[in-house]
Amino acid sequence: MDVIKTILIITIGVIAYYLLLQWPSVNDDQRVYAETQSPVEISISGSEDLLSPMEPANKSSALNSIKPLQKKIYSNQIIVENDVLKLTIDGASGRIITSDLKDIKTEKGGDIPFQIFGNMRDKDDQNKVNSYFANSGFFTASKGYLKPNYSLTNSYSDESGLTVFELEGLGDGLKYKRIITMQEGLYSVVLEDTVEGFLEDTQIEVTPYVVIERGDQQTEEGGLAYTYLGPVFSTTNERFKKYDFGDIDDEFFKESSQGGWVSLLQHYFVSAWIPEQEGSYLYQGRKSTNTGRYSVGYTGASQPLSVYSQLIRQKNTLYVGPKLPNQLKEVHPDLDLVVDYGFLWWMGKPMYWLLNAGHDLFKNWGLAIIFLTILLKILTWPLSAAAYKSMGKMRLLQPKMIALQAQHGDDKQKQGQAMMEFYKKEGVNPLGGCLPMLVQMPFFLAFYWVLMETVELRHSPFIFWIDDLSVKDPWFVLPLLNAAGMYFSQKLTPTPANADPMQAQMMKYFPLVFALIFAWFPAGLVLYWLFNMLVTLIQQTWYYRKVARSTQ
């Protein structure tokens, strides 16, 4: 019993430390944006090979170079938006250079919309600014990324909340057109790009592409907190493959697939490109040796283009916004996997559904956490009952166990044999109080991941002094209450007769240790642990009294 209890304590401690490592700080995760609103100009040539074209279906002979139509096109910025998302497009390159999430603010109570795409100031070097942007279009081996020189030519909306923006441009003997479709309330945007030649000597081989590119600086986490920041690829070989920046440093990612998608993840938010699923694509993740920036994306098959050929078209969906499972799943059946519940995703998804049900019922995310905590305790009640019944019997038999221990003195072998015979005679399983607790650990861990990934908790208040469930309790009240609950639970838990006195003394400090750990946990997670502890105390008291009555 003593050994098992020690293992249980160590397991809880390790899990608590792991949770501390896993929870990211919202304030640290927010990037610091440059004061300037202009994009950082990125010069890309074909020799950089950020994205390599796929082999064309039918290889053609060498084609002539593009004939320049005009020497210089001045950049203009184009705004496309719906009620939740505002995108700024650089007309010259076609890049989406900023993305404002209108209803989500950078700071609680502030007026500045949270941005995913935009200019990022390096946290280690405040004089260094990098861009995080997305683009779709076409490129050639000789010219690199083709510049469409877009202007907004038309936009219209309908009664269903659908808004369409039409962009057109000319450059290097080519006509470009982009149709952007946005739906009210959605963070997904459909982009249809086309290119066609209009000069007789325009003969080139064009490759459709999409890309997401960002600087090489890492998000500062603060302390020991950690969250995944980097690319995820979904292909026919693997539905959800993390391939972080360090992996790309070691080896570029390159994999062909029919359908699929690519994304860049950060805490609470994601940017992702999703192609038409009937096509075949070459997914890639690279780092430019010239700029130091990372690029992820995919290319389609190269196609010859001349004035006599038909236009070349590609259609993709861009998702840029918070990790909202329902919206993500509408874009692609597997895109909601970016809401990463770890290996316990099969438990995390129904927990998230129940958490939302609790919010719909109480209109408060703190109360929703309490609601789900109680539901989980009800679900695991049979396991808890078995544990507390066994612990209650051990508690009643503790005087006899102490006497048996004194009878055999320092002879550990005889003492152990006598204890096993005693357990058998009294019908007590020394593991009965520990193993059911261990079985419950996956539920606790899955709930932690759900809380970590639930963007709705960001800036969400509970009651009184708790005005943001995603950051630590400013007055440390919840950690202290949790420590008090652990203390009383510890007083109710029987100490084994053969327990090491030093170990027993160390256990008395566990509530204080956990209070110090939980002081840096987000209030939402500590709220869960607190109410889990309160229900545990009720269960312990109930079953201990029930066992005591049954023996009278």
Secondary structure, 3 states (H helix, E strand, C coil): CHHHHHHHHHHHHHHHHHHHHHCCCHHHHCCCECCCCCCCCCCCCHHHCCCCCECCCCCCCCCCCCCCCCCCCCCCEEEEECCCEEEEEECCCCCEEEEEEEEEECCCCCCCEEECCEEEECCCCCCCEEEEEEEEEEEECCCEECCCCCEEEEEEECCCCEEEEEEEEEECCEEEEEEEEEECCCCEEEEEEEEEECCCCCEEEEEEEEEEEECCCCCCCCCCCCCCCEEEEECCCCCCEECCHHHHHHCCEEEEEECCEEEEEECCEEEEEEECCCCEEEEEEEECCCCCCEEEEEECECEEEECCCCCEEEEEEEEEEECCHHHHHHHCCCHHHHCCCHHHHHHHHHHHHHHHHHHHHHCCHHHHHHHHHHHHHHHCHHHHHHHHHHHHHHHHHHHHHHHHHHHHCCCHHHHHHHHHHHHHHHCCCCCCCCHHHHHHHHHHHHHHHHHHHCHHHCCCCCCCCCCCCCCECCCCHHHHHHHHHHHHHHHHCCCCCCCCHHHHHHHCCHHHHHHHHHCCCEHHHHHHHHHHHHHHHHHHHHHHHHHHHHCC
